[in-house]
Amino acid sequence: MRSAAAGEELTGSPRLEVVESADRVAVSTHDRAEAARLLRRSYPGIALEIARAEGPFVFRHSSIGDGRMSSTELMISGPARASGSFEERAVTVGEVLAGRLTAEYARTRIDTAQPFLRPSGPARFTLDDVHLRMTSFDAEAFHLAAERYEHAGERRRLSRTAPQSPAAAAAWSWTAAHVQRTMRDPHSFDNPIVAGELFDLAVRTLLACFAEAGGEGPAPSLAGAPRAVRRAVAYLEEHALDVVTVPDVAEAARISVRSLQALFRRHLGVSPVEHLHAIRLESARRDLLSGSGEDATVRSVAERWGFGNSGRFARLYQARFGELPSDTLRSRH
């Protein structure tokens, strides 16, 4: 872990302080321009405008977690505005711990007086002495884990931004605080069993508090999906071994990137990238079960299907199938 001061104000107080480790980063500054730059570094699609106000200015941003889940705190003193779009690679629940925050997504006002599930798309924020906590999940890992908690064909969708009830809001607040406390304790969170149980608890609580039943029956079928979705899925299946970008898929489907993402969420419940990963994971599992070649290894199968990081492949695989890829490989002997 390191701490550094980058520059001094005329008063002699530190302009910037940074604390970093393998799974944690914390930054703070009293300089408004530096604060805007720091926020842009953490959220490239968001621009921050900080109004001049009487009194000292304080900005603090800290985040701790692993590749699947993180807990983040943001503090900005005085009035400020922000606008832009967040990346869709995360499922995030925000909670105002102090101060005031107004949020609009696609010109729809979000109730920030209680925990809120952050929508995707363009957003505008007004902040005033705000202290915000955000619990974020890697979207792929979250949706793969969520599939394990669907019972008897019942599918649930994150179609609302507010908790289902005051009790649900309280349950999420307790869980988010528990996640944060546990992550800050290295003796606890460094234990993979504790980290796994914590991730499961957070996913299940989010589903219980925010998700709505999507009706009984099987997983979404392509039979009733628009032709553009069917063209996109066919392209993904055909090019599962290739380097594929979302614009490539949109071009094959003959629609815009924005329409592609919206149609996939509406009809398949996932993004195009998540669907591609699902295709690759299913294909990797077939290879592991069939043992394509006696010298097949988890690493060789992972690399064949585009997972260059074996650790990330193992996490996604376990989230989807409930076992490690090495266990699948051993089961065929």
Residue pairs with C-beta under 8 A, 6 or more apart in sequence:
1 19
1 20
1 21
1 24
2 18
2 19
2 20
3 17
3 18
3 19
4 16
4 17
4 18
5 14
5 15
5 16
5 17
6 15
6 16
6 18
7 15
7 16
7 31
8 14
8 15
9 15
9 30
9 31
13 30
14 29
14 30
15 29
15 30
15 31
15 34
16 27
16 28
16 29
16 31
16 34
16 38
17 27
17 28
17 29
18 25
18 26
18 27
19 25
19 26
19 27
20 26
23 64
23 65
23 66
23 189
24 62
24 63
24 64
25 62
25 63
25 64
26 60
26 61
26 62
26 63
27 38
27 59
27 60
27 61
27 62
28 58
28 59
28 60
28 61
29 35
29 38
29 59
30 56
30 57
30 58
30 59
31 57
32 50
32 52
32 57
32 59
34 59
35 48
35 50
35 57
35 59
35 76
36 47
36 48
36 49
36 50
38 59
38 61
39 46
39 48
39 59
39 61
39 82
40 46
40 47
40 48
42 61
42 63
43 84
43 86
44 87
45 84
45 85
45 86
45 87
46 82
46 83
46 84
46 85
46 86
47 82
47 83
47 84
48 80
48 81
48 82
49 80
49 81
49 82
50 57
50 76
50 78
50 79
50 80
51 78
51 79
51 80
51 81
53 78
53 79
55 77
55 78
56 77
57 77
57 78
58 75
58 76
58 77
59 75
59 76
59 77
60 73
60 74
60 75
61 72
61 73
61 74
61 75
62 72
62 73
63 70
63 71
63 72
63 73
64 70
64 71
64 72
64 180
64 183
64 184
65 71
65 136
65 183
66 189
66 195
67 138
67 141
67 311
67 312
67 315
68 137
68 138
68 141
68 142
68 199
68 315
68 319
69 135
69 136
69 137
69 138
69 141
69 179
69 198
69 199
69 202
70 135
70 136
70 183
71 133
71 134
71 135
71 136
71 176
71 179
71 180
71 183
72 133
72 134
72 135
72 136
73 131
73 132
73 133
73 134
73 180
74 130
74 131
74 132
74 134
75 130
75 131
75 132
76 127
76 129
76 130
77 129
78 128
78 129
79 126
79 127
79 128
80 126
80 127
80 128
80 130
81 124
81 125
81 126
81 127
82 124
82 125
82 127
83 122
83 123
83 124
83 125
84 122
84 123
85 120
85 121
85 122
85 123
86 92
86 118
86 120
86 123
88 120
88 139
88 261
88 271
89 138
89 139
89 140
89 273
90 136
90 137
90 138
90 139
91 117
91 136
91 137
91 139
91 142
91 143
91 158
91 206
92 117
92 118
92 134
92 135
92 136
92 137
93 115
93 116
93 117
93 118
93 134
93 135
93 172
93 176
93 206
93 210
94 103
94 112
94 115
94 116
94 118
94 132
94 133
94 134
95 114
95 115
95 116
95 132
95 133
95 134
95 135
95 172
95 173
95 176
96 112
96 113
96 130
96 131
96 132
97 131
97 132
97 133
98 129
98 130
98 131
99 127
99 128
99 129
99 130
99 131
100 126
100 127
100 128
100 129
100 130
101 112
101 125
101 126
101 127
101 128
101 130
101 132
102 109
102 112
102 125
102 126
103 109
103 110
103 112
103 116
103 123
103 124
103 125
104 110
104 123
104 124
104 125
105 118
105 119
105 120
105 121
105 122
105 123
105 161
106 119
106 121
106 122
108 119
110 116
110 119
110 161
111 161
111 162
114 162
114 163
114 166
114 169
115 163
115 169
115 172
115 173
115 176
115 209
116 161
116 162
117 158
117 160
117 161
117 162
117 206
117 210
118 134
118 161
119 161
133 176
133 180
135 176
135 179
135 180
135 202
137 202
137 203
137 206
139 271
139 274
140 273
140 274
140 277
140 316
141 199
141 315
141 316
141 319
142 203
142 206
143 269
143 270
143 274
144 278
144 281
144 316
144 319
144 320
145 199
145 200
145 203
145 319
146 156
146 203
146 207
146 211
147 320
148 319
148 322
149 203
149 204
149 207
150 156
152 216
153 216
153 217
153 218
154 213
154 214
154 215
154 216
155 213
155 214
155 215
155 217
155 219
155 220
155 269
156 207
156 211
156 212
156 213
156 214
157 211
157 212
157 214
157 269
158 210
158 211
159 211
159 212
160 210
160 212
161 210
162 169
162 210
163 169
163 171
163 172
163 209
163 210
164 209
164 210
164 212
168 208
168 209
168 210
169 209
171 205
171 208
171 209
172 205
172 206
172 209
172 210
175 201
175 202
175 205
176 202
178 198
178 201
179 198
179 201
179 202
182 188
182 189
182 194
182 198
183 189
183 198
188 194
189 195
189 198
214 269
220 267
220 268
220 269
222 229
222 230
222 233
224 267
225 233
225 263
225 267
225 268
226 263
226 267
228 253
228 254
228 255
228 259
228 260
228 263
229 253
229 263
229 264
229 267
229 268
231 252
231 253
231 254
232 249
232 250
232 252
232 253
232 260
232 263
232 264
232 272
233 275
235 244
235 248
235 249
235 252
235 253
236 244
236 249
236 272
236 275
236 276
236 279
237 279
239 248
240 276
240 279
240 280
240 283
240 305
240 306
241 304
241 305
241 306
243 306
244 276
246 257
246 260
246 261
246 272
246 273
247 257
249 260
249 272
250 256
250 257
250 259
250 260
253 260
255 263
260 272
261 271
261 272
264 270
264 271
264 272
264 275
265 271
268 275
270 278
277 316
278 320
280 305
280 306
280 307
281 305
281 316
281 317
281 320
281 321
283 305
284 301
284 302
284 304
284 305
284 307
284 313
284 317
284 325
285 317
285 321
285 325
285 328
287 296
287 301
287 304
287 305
288 296
288 298
288 301
288 325
288 328
288 329
288 332
289 328
289 331
289 332
290 332
291 329
291 332
292 301
296 329
297 329
298 310
298 313
298 314
298 325
298 326
298 329
299 310
301 325
301 329
302 308
302 310
302 313
302 325
307 313
307 316
313 325
314 324
314 325
314 326
317 323
317 324
317 325
317 328
318 324
318 325
321 328
